[in-house]
Amino acid sequence: MVFVLLLAQTFSFLDRMIMGLLVGPIRDTFQISDTQYSLLAGLAFSLFYALMGLPLARIADSRSRRNLIAAGIAVWSLMTAVCGLAKGFWMLFVARMGVGVGEATLAPGAYSMIADYFPKSLLARALSVYMVGVTLGSGFAYMLGGAVVAYVENMPQIVLPVLGAIHGWQLTFFIVGLPGLLVALLMMLTVREPPRRGLSANDVQAIALREVVDYLWSRRRAYGGHIIGVSIFIMVVYALNLWGPTYLIRTFGYTRPEAGWVFGIVMIVAGTSGLLLAGFIADSWMKRGVNDAYVRTIIVSIVGLLPCALMMGFATSDVVGIAAISLAVFFSAFQGGLSGGTLALMTPNRMRGQATAVFQLFANLIGLALGPTVVAMTTDYIFGYDAAIGKSIALCAAVLCPLGGYILWRSLAAIRTEVQAQNSVMSA
């Protein structure tokens, strides 16, 4: 089950990140500006991904999570392929919205299923393995995706049966999108829906979003501290992921293919290692009765990432720069499985999916929407020259890491209380 979800996560990030490699050919074909392209690559996906997560999570809390995820994989895979049929800006915008809606099914259903499949002594490692799909998908998007784009973007128009003439870049969407349908089929054929821990079959019914929000608000010291603290930290994580190749290009003169390969390897090796080590550390603490082990592990990663990000701002050789960004990615990956896992541990089963969707809403609107932009604005308006990208990452990390870490630290006692309360319910 975890392996199939890992495949789904890998394909979701491959479909999500491919837009970053198609800027030139799509702009040339549709004659659009950078701002319009940013709406396609960012807003069209992230806004609908965040907003649709809430109603879809209600389904995950009351019906078959396996079927929901399988349907979502099929939708985002097909909509990625539909991106290749776009004849203009608005058709591509709508197709990207569809990709976001499909991918919104994965996180609420996956976190909930894994939490019901595994005992607490193994849960962190299981969640971390699932989140390896993020590092694999991102890494492959930079490495293999770049190779595909380089191959097809210089092709003349291709005439296909039924579809007619298409550009080479449009073929890229078919290549990365359609194989996801096999993952949807694999999900249906090999994964079984687990029983919900602590609930009988008669207890499973949808809970109104208002009731979930009231529950979270009444415990805002725990939930607010965790969601806001992690979302602020994720601003640095997304900034590293987006600006990492550009850092190598502007600071050390790497070509785009070289930067893509180097950063892709960094994502796969350092990111995956960080995810797996974080799961091992959190599970080890949990076995010793440390109920807030997941959040403590995230705080450790914040402390570890900060000096690495600062080093990026002062590196004068590519060896030092690559070492710094590798360690930064390593520590940034710790939160991958543990942030959602914390919610799974402290939230009643019947509202676990919706709580995860609320977290995804904030993480995307704060982390994904603001993180890369804050670094860009720091480069443009504080330092004023493109080669300062490393200094911008360092300055933003110097502000955001302590702030996010402090908010998480303040919420530790409240999170312990909520985890203990859910442990008592499960024991009863």
C-alpha positions in Angstrom: 0.0 0.0 0.0 2.8 2.4 0.9 4.7 1.6 -2.3 1.6 2.3 -4.4 1.0 5.6 -2.6 4.7 6.4 -3.1 4.3 5.9 -6.8 1.2 8.1 -6.8 3.1 10.8 -4.9 6.0 10.5 -7.4 3.7 11.0 -10.4 1.9 13.9 -8.7 5.1 15.9 -8.2 6.3 15.0 -11.7 3.1 16.3 -13.2 3.3 19.3 -10.8 6.9 20.3 -11.5 6.9 19.8 -15.3 5.5 23.3 -15.8 8.8 24.7 -14.5 10.6 23.3 -17.5 8.2 24.5 -20.3 8.3 28.3 -19.8 10.0 29.2 -23.1 8.0 27.0 -25.6 4.6 27.7 -24.0 5.2 31.5 -23.8 6.3 31.4 -27.5 3.3 29.4 -28.6 0.7 31.4 -26.8 2.5 34.8 -26.8 1.9 35.3 -23.1 3.9 37.2 -20.4 5.8 35.9 -17.4 3.0 37.0 -15.2 0.4 35.0 -17.2 2.7 32.0 -17.2 3.0 32.2 -13.4 -0.8 32.0 -13.2 -0.7 28.8 -15.1 2.2 27.2 -13.2 1.2 28.5 -9.7 -2.2 30.0 -9.1 -4.3 27.7 -11.3 -2.9 24.6 -9.6 -2.2 25.7 -6.0 -5.5 27.6 -5.4 -7.8 24.8 -6.6 -5.5 22.2 -5.0 -5.9 24.0 -1.6 -9.6 24.8 -1.8 -10.8 21.5 -3.3 -8.9 19.6 -0.6 -11.6 20.5 2.0 -14.7 19.0 0.3 -12.7 16.0 -1.0 -11.4 15.4 2.5 -15.0 15.0 3.8 -15.2 12.0 1.4 -11.9 10.7 2.7 -13.3 10.8 6.3 -16.5 8.9 5.5 -16.1 6.7 2.4 -13.5 4.6 0.6 -10.2 6.4 0.7 -8.7 4.0 -1.8 -11.4 4.6 -4.4 -11.1 8.4 -3.8 -7.3 8.4 -4.4 -7.6 6.1 -7.4 -10.2 8.4 -9.0 -7.9 11.4 -8.2 -4.9 9.8 -9.8 -6.9 9.1 -12.9 -8.2 12.7 -13.0 -4.9 14.5 -12.6 -3.2 12.1 -15.1 -5.9 12.8 -17.7 -5.9 16.5 -17.0 -2.1 16.6 -17.4 -2.6 15.0 -20.8 -5.3 17.5 -21.6 -2.7 20.2 -21.0 -1.1 18.8 -24.1 -4.3 19.6 -26.1 -4.5 23.2 -25.0 -4.9 25.6 -27.9 -4.7 28.8 -25.8 -4.1 30.3 -22.4 -7.5 29.7 -20.9 -7.8 26.1 -22.0 -4.4 25.4 -20.4 -5.5 27.3 -17.2 -8.6 25.1 -16.9 -6.6 22.0 -17.5 -4.1 23.0 -14.7 -7.1 23.6 -12.4 -8.1 20.0 -13.1 -4.6 18.7 -12.2 -4.9 20.6 -8.9 -8.4 19.1 -8.2 -7.2 15.6 -8.9 -4.1 15.9 -6.7 -6.1 17.3 -3.8 -7.4 13.8 -3.2 -4.0 12.3 -2.3 -2.9 13.8 1.0 -6.1 13.6 3.0 -6.7 10.0 2.0 -3.1 8.8 2.1 -2.3 10.1 5.6 -5.6 8.7 6.9 -5.0 5.2 5.4 -1.4 4.9 6.5 -2.3 5.9 10.1 -4.9 3.1 10.1 -2.6 0.5 8.6 0.4 1.0 10.9 1.0 1.0 14.7 2.4 4.1 16.2 5.8 2.5 16.6 6.2 2.3 12.8 4.0 5.1 11.6 6.6 7.8 11.2 8.8 5.6 9.0 5.8 4.5 6.9 4.8 8.2 6.4 8.4 9.1 5.5 8.6 6.3 2.9 5.3 7.6 1.3 6.7 11.1 1.2 9.8 9.9 -0.6 7.6 10.3 -3.7 8.1 14.1 -3.3 11.9 13.9 -3.6 11.7 11.3 -6.3 9.1 13.2 -8.3 10.9 16.5 -7.9 14.3 15.0 -8.7 13.0 13.1 -11.8 11.2 16.2 -12.9 14.5 18.1 -13.0 16.5 15.2 -14.5 14.3 13.1 -16.7 11.8 15.8 -17.3 14.5 18.1 -18.5 15.8 15.4 -20.9 12.3 14.9 -22.3 11.8 18.6 -22.8 15.1 19.1 -24.5 14.2 16.3 -26.9 10.7 17.4 -27.8 10.8 21.2 -27.6 12.8 21.5 -30.8 10.6 19.1 -32.8 8.5 20.6 -35.6 4.7 20.3 -35.3 3.6 16.7 -35.1 0.4 15.5 -36.8 -1.4 12.8 -34.8 -4.6 10.9 -35.7 -7.7 12.6 -34.4 -5.7 15.3 -32.5 -4.2 16.9 -35.5 -1.1 19.1 -35.4 0.6 19.6 -32.0 3.8 21.2 -30.8 6.7 19.2 -29.4 6.2 20.7 -25.9 2.6 19.4 -25.9 3.8 15.9 -26.3 5.6 16.3 -23.0 2.3 16.4 -21.1 1.2 13.1 -22.7 4.5 11.4 -21.8 4.4 12.4 -18.1 0.6 12.3 -17.7 -0.8 9.1 -19.2 1.4 6.6 -17.4 -0.3 7.7 -14.2 -3.5 5.9 -15.3 -1.5 2.6 -14.6 -0.9 3.8 -11.1 -4.7 4.4 -10.6 -5.3 0.8 -11.9 -2.6 -0.6 -9.6 -4.3 1.2 -6.6 -7.6 -0.4 -7.3 -6.2 -3.9 -7.9 -3.7 -4.2 -5.1 -4.7 -1.9 -2.2 -7.5 -2.7 0.3 -9.3 -0.1 2.3 -8.2 -0.5 6.0 -10.7 -0.5 8.8 -10.7 2.8 10.7 -9.0 2.4 14.1 -11.2 3.2 17.0 -14.5 3.2 15.0 -17.1 0.7 14.2 -18.6 0.6 10.7 -21.7 2.4 12.0 -19.7 5.3 13.3 -18.3 6.3 9.9 -20.2 9.3 8.6 -19.3 12.7 7.2 -18.7 15.5 9.7 -19.6 19.0 8.7 -16.7 21.2 8.0 -18.0 23.8 10.5 -17.8 21.1 13.2 -14.2 20.3 12.2 -13.2 24.0 12.2 -14.9 24.5 15.7 -12.9 21.5 17.0 -9.6 22.8 15.6 -10.3 26.4 16.9 -11.1 25.2 20.4 -7.7 23.6 20.4 -5.9 26.4 18.5 -2.9 26.4 20.7 -2.0 22.9 19.4 -3.4 23.0 15.8 -2.7 26.7 15.1 0.8 26.4 16.4 1.6 23.3 14.4 -0.1 24.5 11.2 1.3 28.0 11.2 4.7 27.0 12.4 5.2 24.3 9.8 3.8 26.5 7.1 6.3 29.3 7.8 9.1 26.7 7.7 7.8 25.3 4.5 8.3 28.8 2.9 12.0 28.1 3.2 11.5 24.5 1.9 9.6 25.6 -1.2 12.1 28.4 -1.8 15.0 25.9 -1.8 13.1 23.6 -4.2 12.3 26.3 -6.7 15.5 28.4 -6.6 18.0 25.6 -6.0 18.9 25.1 -9.8 18.9 28.9 -10.3 21.3 29.2 -7.3 23.8 26.9 -9.1 23.3 28.8 -12.4 23.7 32.3 -11.1 26.3 31.7 -8.5 28.6 29.2 -10.1 27.9 29.5 -13.8 26.3 26.1 -14.3 24.3 25.5 -17.5 20.6 24.7 -17.1 21.1 21.0 -17.9 24.0 20.8 -15.5 22.0 22.5 -12.8 19.0 20.3 -13.4 21.1 17.1 -13.1 23.0 18.2 -10.0 19.9 19.5 -8.2 17.9 16.5 -9.2 20.5 14.2 -7.7 20.5 16.4 -4.6 16.8 16.1 -4.2 16.7 12.3 -4.7 19.7 11.5 -2.5 19.7 14.2 0.2 16.0 14.6 0.3 15.2 10.9 0.5 17.9 10.4 3.2 16.4 13.2 5.3 12.9 11.8 5.0 13.9 8.3 6.0 16.2 9.4 8.9 13.4 11.6 10.3 11.0 8.7 10.3 13.6 6.6 12.2 14.3 9.3 14.8 10.6 10.1 15.4 9.7 6.4 15.8 12.6 5.9 18.2 11.4 8.8 20.4 7.8 7.6 20.2 8.8 4.1 21.5 10.3 5.9 24.5 6.9 7.5 25.2 7.7 11.0 23.8 4.3 11.9 22.5 5.4 15.1 20.7 8.3 13.2 19.0 7.2 14.3 15.5 7.2 18.0 16.2 10.5 17.7 18.2 12.1 16.1 15.1 10.8 18.9 12.9 12.3 21.5 15.3 15.7 19.6 15.1 15.5 19.9 11.3 14.9 23.7 11.5 17.9 24.1 13.7 20.0 21.9 11.3 18.8 23.7 8.2 19.6 27.3 9.3 23.4 27.2 9.2 23.3 25.3 5.9 21.1 28.0 4.3 23.4 30.7 5.7 26.4 28.9 4.2 24.7 29.2 0.8 24.9 33.0 1.0 28.7 33.0 1.5 29.9 30.0 -0.5 32.6 31.0 -3.0 33.1 27.6 -4.7 30.6 25.2 -6.2 31.9 22.3 -4.0 31.0 24.3 -0.9 27.7 25.5 -2.5 26.6 22.1 -3.4 27.5 20.7 0.0 25.5 23.6 1.6 22.4 23.1 -0.5 22.6 19.3 -0.1 22.5 19.6 3.7 19.8 22.2 3.5 17.6 19.9 1.4 18.5 17.0 3.7 17.1 18.9 6.8 14.2 20.5 4.9 12.9 17.0 4.1 12.4 16.0 7.7 9.0 17.7 7.9 7.7 15.8 4.9 5.9 12.9 6.5 5.9 14.2 10.1 3.8 17.3 9.7 0.8 15.4 8.4 1.6 12.6 10.8 1.3 14.9 13.8 -2.2 15.8 12.7 -3.1 12.1 12.3 -1.9 11.4 15.8 -3.8 14.2 17.5 -7.1 14.2 15.5 -10.1 11.9 15.8 -10.3 9.4 13.0 -13.6 10.8 11.6 -12.1 14.3 10.9 -8.5 13.3 10.2 -8.8 13.9 6.4 -10.4 17.4 6.8 -7.8 18.4 9.4 -5.1 17.4 6.9 -6.9 19.4 4.2 -6.9 22.5 6.4 -3.2 22.1 6.9 -2.7 21.7 3.2 -4.6 24.9 2.6 -2.3 26.9 4.8 0.8 25.1 3.7 0.1 25.8 0.1 -1.1 29.4 0.4 1.7 30.4 2.8 4.5 28.1 1.9 4.1 27.6 -1.9 2.6 30.9 -2.7 4.8 33.1 -0.5 8.1 31.3 0.0 9.5 31.5 -3.5 8.1 35.0 -3.9 9.7 36.3 -0.7 13.1 35.1 -1.9 12.6 36.7 -5.4 11.6 40.0 -3.9 14.6 40.0 -1.5 16.8 39.5 -4.6 15.1 42.3 -6.6 14.5 44.9 -3.9 17.0 44.3 -1.1 20.2 43.1 -2.9 19.3 44.3 -6.4 21.2 41.9 -8.5 20.5 38.4 -9.8 23.6 36.7 -8.5 22.5 37.5 -4.9 20.0 34.6 -4.9 22.1 32.7 -2.4 22.2 35.6 0.0 18.4 36.0 -0.4 17.8 32.4 0.5 20.1 32.9 3.5 18.4 36.1 4.7 14.9 34.6 4.4 16.0 31.4 6.2 17.6 33.6 9.0 14.2 35.2 9.6 11.7 32.4 8.8 13.4 29.4 10.5 13.6 30.9 14.0 10.0 32.3 13.7 8.6 28.9 12.6 10.6 27.0 15.1 9.6 29.3 18.0 5.9 28.9 17.1 6.3 25.1 17.0 8.2 25.1 20.3 5.4 27.1 22.0 2.8 24.5 20.8 4.6 21.4 22.1 2.7 21.1 25.4 -0.7 21.5 23.7 0.2 19.0 21.1 1.3 16.5 23.7 -2.1 16.9 25.4 -4.0 16.2 22.2 -1.9 13.2 21.3 -2.4 11.8 24.8 -6.2 12.4 24.5 -6.3 10.4 21.2 -4.2 7.6 22.7 -6.7 7.3 25.5 -9.6 7.1 23.0 -7.8 4.4 21.0 -7.0 2.4 24.2 -10.6 2.6 25.3 
